Amino acid sequence: MQSQLNAYRNRVQQQLQSRLDNLLSEEQCPAQLKEAIEYSTFNAGKRLRPALIYAIGDALGIPTSRLDACACAIELIHSYSLVHDDLPAMDDDDLRRGQPTCHIRYDEATAILVGDAQQTLAFQILSSDEQLSERHRLNAILLLSEAAGSNGMIGGQLIDIQSQGVLPELHQLRRMHRLKTGALIRCALQLGALQHSDYPQFEANLKQLGERIGLAFQVHDDILDVESDTQTLGKPQGSDLAADKSTYPKLLGLDASKAYRDQLIEDARKILKNLPFDSLFLNQLIHYIAERNH
């Protein structure tokens, strides 16, 4: 299963790399900024969100050329969020995917500007892609801006910052991760299906699937922060504990966190079965959530 997932991921990596290479090569920004954008964008991430877009699009028969802009845009938004998350004012991390974080490799001001540039470039790509109809461009921009904004990822990040040193209720922790992590994963599924004529009929189930997958990934990330090691994770092991952040193991305990993750995975499987299409990648991904080590 992992080899098949890796094969799909490699295909997505190549597709995304080629498209982003072309887009970034057209940028006429200062040399250091361009270099830092490329450093932060092409750093061997999982590319989960673009993979979800392509997987849904494949299952619904949507041509890859009409998915590329959404895939690039959501990966740029995700990458910008990581650049800013790593800053001293946020999580203050020195490593990301085994490499020095952007503000360590360059400097703090450059890292802030890199994140800003990645965010604006994402919406530039969506608004100018001629493969998308004007209606689909507008809807894609709306979905991504909502998922990434104050009622989504950014709002979740602020709650995360405010929760350091505080042990919240379970519903509060769920809300934080629905916003910080789940919103973009849910958005990826929606962006992949947006152009299909029957999208309104299965949109609600698709959003529920995204929420379950997003939460399951986050719970497992919290578990890995306890059980894995720095080399495998590509970032400091135990960094959440050191920062006194709110995590599922801290709130529920390790065993209960694993049980909650497994319930979310089972819920995701059931929701997927109710969708009017089949995706081998999504089936395998849901099974693989609890098996991954980074």
N, C-alpha and C positions, 0 to 999 in steps of 0.2 A: 504493500500500500504506500509506504513512504517513497519508494522509488518512482511510483506513478505520480505521486504528488510533486516530487522533485522535477520530474520530466515536464509536468505542466507549468511549474514555477519557472523552469529554465526557459520555456517557450515565452512565458509572459515577460521575463527579464529581457530577453532578446528583442521582443516587440517594443517594449517600453523604452529600452535603451536606445534603439534606433530612432524612435519618434522623438524622444527628449533630446538626443544628440542633435537632431536636425533643428529643433526649436531653439536650443541654447546657442547653437552656432550662429544663429541670426541676431543674437543679442549684441548690442554695441556698447555695453556698460564698461566701466573701468575694469582693467585686467584682474586686479586682486578680487574684486567682487565676483566676476565671472568664474574665476578659479575656485573661490570659496563656495559658490552656488553648486558647481559641478562636484566638488569634494563632498558636500552634504547630500546631494541628490543621488550620486552614483556610488553609494557605500554599502552595497550588497545587502540591502534590507530584504525582508520576507516578501514584499510586494503583495501582501494579502489583499488589500483593497482593490488594486487593479485586477488581480486574479479573479476576485469575485465578480467584477464587472464583466470580464471576458467570459467567465463560466456561465453566468446568467444569459448573456448575449448569445453565446454558442447554443445553449439549450433552446433558445427561442428563435434561432435562425437569423439573428441580426448580424450583418456583415461586420467583420473586425474593423474595417475602415471607419464605420460609424460609431465605434466604441473607443477608438484611440484617444480622442480629445478628453473624454470623461476619465479614462484611465490615467492619463498624464496629469490631469488637473487634480484628481483626488490624491495621487501620490505626492505631488508637490505640496498640497495642503498638509498631508501627514508628515512629510519631511520637515516642513517649516515648524510644525508643532513640536517636533523632537528637538530641533535646533534651539527653540526658545525654552522648552522644558529643561534642557541641560544647563541653562544659564545660571550663574551664581544666585540671582534673585529668585530662581525657581527651585529646581532639584539639585543644582550645583554638582553636576556629574562630570567626570574627567574622561570617561570612556563611553563610546556608543558603537555597538557592533564591532568591538575589538579595536577600534581606532580612536585617537584623540578626538574629543568633541570639537565642534566648530570653533568655539571661543578659546579652546586650548590651542588648537592648530593655528588659529589666526589671532583674533583678539575679541573682546566682548562686543565692541561697537560693530565690528564686521559681522559677527554672528547675528546681532539684532537686525542689521540691514539685509543679511542673507534671508532670514525668515520673512522679512517684509517683502523682499523681491520674489521669493517663491510663492507667497500668497497672491500677490498681484498678477504674477505670470499665470497662475492657475486660471484665473477668471479671464485673462486676456486670451488664453488658448480656447476656452469654451465659447467666448463671444465671437471669435473670428473663424471658427472651424466651418468650412463650407460643406462638409459631409453631413452636417446637422441642419435640419430645417430651422427657421427662425423660432418657431414654437418650441421645438425641442431644446434649442440653445437656451431660451429664456427659462424653461422648466428646469433644465440641468443647473443653471446658475442659481436659481431659487433654492433647489434642493441642497446644493453644496454650501451655499452661503448660510442657510439655516442650520445645517449640521455642524458647520465649523464655527458658528458665531456664538453670541452671548447666551443663546438658549440651547447650545449644543456643546461642542468641544471646549470653547473658551470658558463658558460658564462652569463646566465640570472641572476645569483646571483651577479656577478660583476656589471652588468648594474644596478641592484637594489641598490647596495651600492652607486654607482656613482650618482644615481638619487635622493638621499636624499637631500631635500632642493631645488630641481629643479622641475619645472612643465613642463613635457615633452609634445610633441605632442601625439595625440592618437595613431598613428601608432607606435611610439616608445614604448609606454606602452604595446601595443599589442605584439610587438616583444619580450620585456622583459619577458612577461608571457608565450608566446609560448615556450620560452627557459626554463625558471625557473620552471614552473609548467606543461605546456602542453606537453613538450617533453617526460616526463616519462609516462604520461597518454596515449599518442599516442603509445609509445613503448609497454605498457602493452597490448593494443589491438593487436598490431602486433605480440607480443610474443605468445599470445593465439592462433593466427591463423597460425603462421609460418609453422607448420608441415602439414597443409592441402594441398593437391595436387593442388587445385585451388587458392591458396593464391595469386599468381601474378596477377590474373584477378580482384580481389577486393581489393588489397592492397591500391590503391590510395583513394578509398572511405573510407576505414578503417582509414587511416591517417587523412583524413578530419574530420571524426567523432571524433577522439581523440582530434584534435585541438579545435573543438567546445566545447566538454565536458570540456576540460582543462580550456579554457578561461571562460566558464560559471561558473565553480567552483571558479575560482580566483575572478571574479567580485563579486560573492555572498560572498566570504570570506571578501572582502573589505567592502561590505555592512554590514556584521555582525560585523565587527570591530567598526562600527559606532552605530549600533542599538542593539547589544546584550550586555551581561554582563560577567564579568570575570568568575563567577561560571559556567555559561552555556558553555562558550567558552573553559574553561580549560586552558586559558592563559590570560594575562592582556588585558582587553577591552581597546580599544583606543591606543594600543601600536604603531600602524602604524602612527596615528596622532601625538603621542608624539615624535616619531622618525623622524617626518617630511618626511615620505616616500611618494613616488608617488603612488596614488591609483585612482581607477576609480571615487569614489565619490568626491575626491579632484579635479579631472580634469573635470568631467562632471556634478557633482551635483548628489544628491541621486536619484532623480526621473529618470533622464536620464540614470543613471547606472542600475537601475532596468529594464528600457526599453531595454537597450543593452543586459543585461543578458537574458531577455525573448526572444529576437530575436535569440541569440545564441542557446537557448534551442529549439526553433522552427526549426532552421537550422539543429540541431542534429537529431531531429525527422525525418525530410525529408531525410537526408542522410541514416539513419538507414533503412528506408523503401526501399532504393535502394540496400541494401546488400542482397546477395543470401541466407540468413538464418534469423531465427527469434530468439530473445533472450528476454524472459520475464524480466530477471534481468535488461538488458540494457534499455528496455522500461520504466520500473519502476524507474530506476535510473535517467534517463533524466527528468522524471516528478518530481522527488523528489528534484532535485538540488535546486530549489528556496524555498522549504519548510523546509529544514534542518535548525537547529538553532545553529549548531556548526561544 
